[in-house]
Amino acid sequence: MKKTFLACVLGLTLMGTSCLGPNKWFNAVHDWNSKATDSKWGNEAIFFFVGSWVGSIALWGDYVISNSIEFWSGDAAPDAKAK
C-alpha cells in the first residue's frame, strides 16, 4: 500500500512541474475532431468512440514530451519550429 501511495505522489509531483505550454498535439486532435464531419452529432460520435482516448494520449504526450522539452530547454518543441 505504501509503494502504491508513493508512486501516485511521485507521479502527481512529476506531472505538476509547471510544464505548461501550447499543447499543440492535443489542439491538433481537437481541431481535427471539430471539422471531421459537417454534423455535430457525427463529430460527437467520433469523439466518443475515438477522439476521447486519442485526445488523452495527445494531451499526455504534450505534458510529458513536448511541453517538458520546451520548458527544460527553453526552446520551442520540435513541431513548433515549423511555423
C-alpha positions in Angstrom: 0.0 0.0 0.0 2.9 2.4 0.8 4.5 1.7 -2.5 1.3 2.5 -4.4 0.8 5.7 -2.5 4.4 6.7 -3.0 4.1 6.0 -6.8 1.0 8.1 -7.0 2.5 11.0 -5.1 5.7 10.8 -7.3 3.6 10.7 -10.5 1.5 13.7 -9.4 4.6 15.6 -8.5 6.2 15.0 -11.9 3.0 15.9 -13.7 2.7 19.1 -11.8 6.1 20.6 -12.6 4.5 23.6 -14.4 5.4 22.5 -17.8 2.6 24.5 -19.3 2.8 25.0 -22.9 0.7 25.4 -26.1 -0.5 21.7 -26.1 -0.1 21.6 -29.9 -0.7 17.9 -30.2 -4.0 18.0 -28.2 -5.1 21.1 -30.1 -4.5 19.4 -33.4 -6.7 16.4 -32.4 -9.4 18.8 -31.1 -9.3 20.9 -34.3 -9.5 17.7 -36.5 -12.4 16.3 -34.5 -14.3 19.6 -34.7 -14.0 19.6 -38.5 -14.2 15.8 -39.2 -17.8 16.0 -40.5 -20.4 18.6 -41.2 -22.7 17.2 -38.4 -22.2 18.0 -34.8 -23.6 14.5 -34.0 -21.1 12.9 -36.2 -18.3 14.8 -34.6 -19.6 13.8 -31.2 -19.7 10.1 -32.2 -16.1 10.3 -33.4 -15.1 12.0 -30.2 -17.0 9.4 -28.1 -15.6 6.3 -29.8 -12.1 7.5 -30.9 -11.3 11.1 -30.0 -11.5 10.7 -26.3 -8.7 8.2 -26.0 -6.7 9.7 -28.8 -7.1 13.2 -27.2 -6.0 11.7 -23.9 -2.8 10.2 -25.4 -2.1 13.5 -27.2 -2.6 15.5 -24.0 -0.3 13.1 -22.1 2.3 13.4 -24.9 2.1 17.2 -24.7 2.6 17.2 -21.0 5.3 14.7 -20.8 7.2 15.1 -24.0 6.5 18.3 -26.0 5.9 20.8 -23.2 8.6 19.3 -21.0 11.2 19.7 -23.8 10.1 23.3 -24.2 10.2 24.0 -20.5 13.6 22.5 -19.8 15.4 23.6 -22.9 13.9 27.0 -23.2 13.3 26.3 -26.9 10.0 25.6 -28.6 9.1 22.0 -29.2 10.3 20.5 -32.5 6.8 20.8 -34.1 6.6 24.5 -33.1 9.7 25.4 -35.2 7.8 24.6 -38.4 6.0 27.9 -38.3 
